[in-house]
């Protein structure tokens, strides 16, 4: 079996990735089975640099706050701010502290320097302003959208004043109470103020859309795109807070689904601008339903990849990453009867594997999924091999592998 698999592997480089695809997709995703590992971020950076330089991709998107990502985009395109400040303010989930993300931003700024805007590579976050323990206040998104419209359309068309928005929003800590993640009664998402804000957000987005012909001549494409981002984010956050106040058994399923829906909407907006590279957890990229065991039991939902794949078809492709070991997390050498074990027997430290051909080589009874001793690592599911273009395998993700 190892010899058969070796015949369908190639070097972990952009040319190997593109040979797996019928053409250049508008959205090309690279998944990861865990977050924050140096070996995975270094490999992502190498592959994305090659794909930008060789295949003309012009946006790098990652699973981080879409609004915070604007800070990073300003820096890589125009040099606004400092690298230290951007890494602190431009990422969610604490990812600004990762050396691999810092190197990505540094490289993007160096690549763009002295290049015209049409040749620059852009940065985007695609996640909502969400953390495991909380969701952000919709204040920033709502007020930014209101401000742009107030500057460029008849005041009589606005559904409310900025003062009304401020009153309805109230203190931000009402929205960001960590206790609301596990206790729906602590959420303000179904208060009278939140219900009114959902209607106003919808009205503001509708006004933005109905005023598009005027705004095309009044503001830049960049400002219009950002206004649409603020509108999507405000609506998405208010939906999410509404679901946080849900007491039904479907609560966590709704929250997971709404998060991926926000990602999908952001991705579909990005591909309107040009070809996009995406880096996120494997579970957000797969076409099959995603599953997770939460404190309220198992949940399953359609991922961002499944949602955009339903819209883009073959214009969406992704590769899933699999790992051999993560020594510092107690993830040791995989059992030889798992997919990771078969790949671990190969001599290469990193390689790209043709996933459909791997699935065919495994036959009608694929190996059972590997069981991870650490909750932060999700092993490859053999049943998903036919849904992905390829598997990027990294033998060792220990800290000293770098």
HUPE-V491717 format. One line per field, one symbol per residue. ss: DSSP state (A for helix, B for strand, O for the rest). Layout:
BEGIN
ss: ???
END
This chain:
BEGIN
ss: OAAAAAOOBBOOOAAAAAAOOOOOOOBBBBBBOOOOOAAAAAAAAAAAAAAAAAAOOOBBBBBBBOOOAAAAAAAAAAOOOOAAAAAAAOOOOOAAAOAAAAAAAAAAAAAAOOOOAAAOOBBBBBBOOBOOOOBOOOAAAAAAAAAAAAAAOOAAAOOOOAAAAAAAAOOAAAOOOAAAAOOAAAOOOOOAAAAAAAAAAAAAAAAAAAOAAAAAAAOOAAAAAAAAAAAAAAAAAAAAAAAAOOOOOOAAAAAAAAAAAAAAAAAAAAAOOOOBBBBBBAAAAOOOOBBBBBOOBBBBBOOAAAAAAAAAAAABBBBBBBBBBBAAAOBOOOOOOOAAAAAAOOOOOBBBBBAAAAAAAAOOOOOOOOOOOOOOOOOOOAAAAAAOOBBBBBBBOOAAAO
END
